């Protein structure tokens, strides 16, 4: 997804059908789920 697009990213695997996350680093769907369920907090430090 880009700032100029209104289309959602295309699914590259069958995560929603199978329920299993794939290992592709370019898979937006699986990476979004993985990041949401992780216990890592991201932030920016301004010095």
Residue pairs with C-beta under 8 A, 6 or more apart in sequence:
1 7
1 8
1 9
1 28
9 28
9 29
11 28
11 29
12 22
12 24
12 26
12 27
12 28
12 29
13 22
13 24
13 27
13 29
13 30
15 21
15 22
15 27
15 29
15 30
15 33
16 29
21 30
21 33
21 34
22 30
24 30
25 31
